Amino acid sequence: MALTAKGIEKKKYILGKAAAVFIRAGYTSVTMKDIVEECDISRGGLYKYYSSTKEIFEDILFAGKENDYFIFTKGMENGVNAVKILADFLQQQRSELLNIENTIRIAVYEFFLSHKNNVLDDMFKRYYAETVAIISQTLHYGISRNEIPKLTSDDVVKYANHIIILLEGLNILALSKQMSPELIDEQLDMIIKNLR
């Protein structure tokens, strides 16, 4: 069933409010009742769009992924320097790392750990592969424009994997409160320095 413009706006509203609940409470303890109360809508109003917290959370993850990819795709479409595109993405990551307790990151880890099954394993693998692909595409774009002299086409996928793995490690350290802003800056700056 296609949603009307009003229905699309209502879903965005629900996702925004639900994200706030997941940020505060994590994933596993949140109920549909919590989301109904946060949205200040009827239970039927919520169930018109979503049947479970899992379904809501998956849409929040999808929206976040789309926002991240927008940085890369829009930058390339507009002819922005590849290093600047990556630097902008890393600046967004830096902001989230410094404010990790006010992000959905804890809920994301709870979500994947609490739903160990093939469907979610496939979802996680697809998300990872798509992230490698968009970063790789940006790196190839930069190489073709002579903006990334230190990287060869043969190493693009390896470097994209390196970026993602480094960011995940930084997220875990940030959640454990074991990382200073200086260390975050140092590690993110190394990604850019290795390209120039």
N, C-alpha and C positions, 0 to 999 in steps of 0.2 A: 504494500500500500504506500503510495507516494504521499509525503507530508506536504501540507500547505505551508506557506511562509510563516504563518502563526505557529504551526506545529514545529517547524524547524527552530524557531526562536525559543519555544517552550523547552525543547530538548537541550538546547544550548544553556538555558537557564538552569535546568535540572543538573546538567553536567557540572556547571560552575559551582553550584551549591553542594553537590555531592563531593566534588573534589575537596572543598573546604572540610567536609566531614572526614574524608579519608586522610587528609593531612593531619587533622587533630587526633584521630583515633586509630590510625593504621587501617589495615584492610579487614582482618579477621573478625574484629568485634563489631563492625558496622552492620546494621540491619536496615531493611527497607523502611521500618518505622523511623529510624534516625534521619533518613533522607527525606521522608514525608515531612517530618517536623522542621528540618532545615529549610526545605523549600516552601513551607507553609501552604501546602496543597493537600487535597484529599488523597487518600490511599488509591482510590480509583483513578485519580488524575495522574498519579505516578505510574500505575500499572497500565495505563493506556499506552505508555511509551516504553516501559521496561518491566521485565518480569523478575529480575533478580539483581542483587548487588554486583554479582559477577558480570552480568551484561552491561551494567552501568560502568563498571571499572574498565572493562574492555574498550568501551567507547571513549573513556577519558584517555586511556593509553593511545588509542588510535589518533585522537585529536592532538595529543602532545607530539606524536611522531610526525604528523602532518605539519605542525608548526615548525619543528626542527628542519624538515625537508624543504620547507618554503624558503628558509635562509639560503640554502644551496641552490635550488632551482631558480629562484627569482634573481639571485646574484648573477648566475651564469646567463640567464636570459637578458639581463641588463648590461652585460659586458663588464661586470665588476672584476677587478683583479682577484685571482683565485686565492692568493695569500690573505687578502682582506676578507674574503668570504669565510675562510677557515678561522681567521682571527675573530670575526664577529661571532661565529658559532662558539668558539672557545670562551669569548667574553661572556656569553650567555651561560655557558657551563660554569664559569668562575662565579658568577652571581649566585647560581643555585648552590654551588659547593659552600660558599660563604654563609648561605642562609638555609642550609640543608634541613634544619628542623621545621622549616616552613614550606617544604616541598613534599611531593607525593612519594619520594624515593623509598621511605620505610614501607609504605603501603605496597609499593611495587614488589619489593623483595618478599613481603608476606604473601602477596598474591601468588607469585610463582612458586614459593615454597609450600603453600597450602593446597595447591591444585596440581599435584604431580600426576599428570596423565599425558597421553600421546597428543591430544589436541593442543594443550598448552605448550608442550615441548615443541610441537611444530610451529606454534605461534611465536615462541621465543626464537627459534632458529630462523624463521622467516623475517622477524623484526631485525635480528642481528645481520642476516644476509642483506637485507634492504639498506641497512645503515652502512655496511661495508660498501655496497654498490654506489650509494649517493656520494659518499666521501671519495671513493675511487674515481667516480665520474668527475668530481671537482678537481681532483689531483691531475687527471688526464687533461682536463680543460686547461689547467695552469701550465702543464708541461708543453702543450701544443702552442701556447701563447708566450712561451719563454719566460714565464713568471716564476717557475719552480726549477731552477737550474741544478739543484743537488739531488734530484730524484729522477730515476729512469722509469720508463713505462713498465719494465719488468718488476719493479719494486712497489708499484702503486698499491696492490692489494695487501701486501705485507704491511705497508705503512698505514693503510686504513685500519687494518686489524690492530696495529700498535696503538693508534689513537683511541679506538674503542676500549681496548683492554686497559690502557692507562686511565681513561675516564672512569671506568668501573672501579678500578683500584682506588682512585681518588675519592669516589663516592663512599666506598666502604670506610676508608680512613676518616673522611669527614663525619660520617655517622658515628664513629667511635670517638670523635673529638680529639683525634691524635694528629691533627694537621693544622699548621699555622697558615695565615694568609700568604706569607712569604713563600712557603713551600708550594702552595697551590700555584702562585704566580710563576715560580721557578719551573715547575713541571709543565705548565701550559706554554710558557715561553719557549721551552726546549722543542716543542712540536713545531713551532713556527721557525725557530732558528735552524732546525735541521732541513728546512725546505729552501732557504735563501742561499 
